Amino acid sequence: MIKSTLYEGYEGPRLPRSVQIQRVNRVIAEELTPCQREILLAYYIDNRKINEIALERGVHKSTVSRTLKRAEKKLRRYLRY
């Protein structure tokens, strides 16, 4: 699960939701590897379980889990600023 990137007590300006969505889509399309992108979208958009994704890809579930964590980390890093 993606951890919240909000900072407790932060009351600064927020970007409009449409801008936030554009930024997320850009990072997913341009910064993630194809494998990271496929796993991230399968897990969060298609609501598939890690075991299902692993079986489909022919890899161990720990491989899917690590790839998902790397994708989430990269997404948070690029969206931080």
C-alpha positions in Angstrom: 0.0 0.0 0.0 1.3 3.5 -0.8 2.1 5.3 2.4 0.7 8.8 2.8 3.0 11.5 1.5 1.2 14.1 3.5 3.1 15.6 6.4 1.4 15.8 9.7 0.5 19.4 10.5 1.4 20.7 7.0 -0.9 23.5 6.1 0.8 25.0 3.0 -0.8 25.4 -0.4 -2.0 22.3 -2.1 -2.1 21.6 -5.8 -5.5 21.2 -7.5 -6.5 17.6 -7.8 -6.3 17.7 -11.6 -2.7 18.8 -11.4 -1.9 16.1 -8.9 -3.4 13.4 -11.2 -1.4 14.8 -14.1 1.8 14.6 -12.1 1.1 11.0 -11.0 0.2 9.9 -14.5 3.4 11.5 -15.9 5.6 9.8 -13.3 4.0 6.4 -13.9 4.4 6.8 -17.7 7.9 8.3 -17.8 9.8 7.3 -14.7 8.8 3.8 -13.9 10.2 0.8 -15.7 7.6 -1.2 -17.8 7.6 -4.0 -15.2 7.1 -1.5 -12.3 4.3 0.2 -14.2 2.5 -3.1 -15.0 2.7 -4.3 -11.5 1.7 -1.0 -9.9 -1.3 -0.7 -12.2 -2.4 -4.3 -11.7 -2.2 -4.0 -8.0 -3.8 -0.6 -7.5 -6.0 0.0 -10.5 -7.1 -3.6 -11.3 -7.2 -4.5 -7.5 -5.3 -7.8 -8.1 -3.5 -9.6 -5.4 0.2 -10.0 -5.3 -0.2 -13.8 -5.7 -2.3 -13.4 -8.8 0.2 -11.1 -10.4 3.1 -13.4 -9.6 1.3 -16.4 -11.1 0.5 -14.5 -14.3 4.1 -13.3 -14.6 5.7 -16.6 -13.7 7.7 -15.2 -10.8 7.7 -15.6 -7.0 5.4 -13.3 -5.0 8.4 -11.8 -3.2 9.6 -10.6 -6.6 6.3 -8.8 -7.3 6.3 -7.4 -3.8 9.8 -5.9 -4.1 9.0 -4.5 -7.6 5.9 -2.9 -6.2 7.8 -1.4 -3.3 10.4 0.0 -5.6 7.7 1.6 -7.8 6.0 3.1 -4.8 9.3 4.5 -3.5 10.1 6.0 -6.9 6.6 7.5 -7.2 6.9 9.1 -3.8 10.3 10.5 -4.6 9.3 12.1 -7.8 6.1 13.6 -6.4 7.7 15.0 -3.3 8.6 18.3 -5.0 
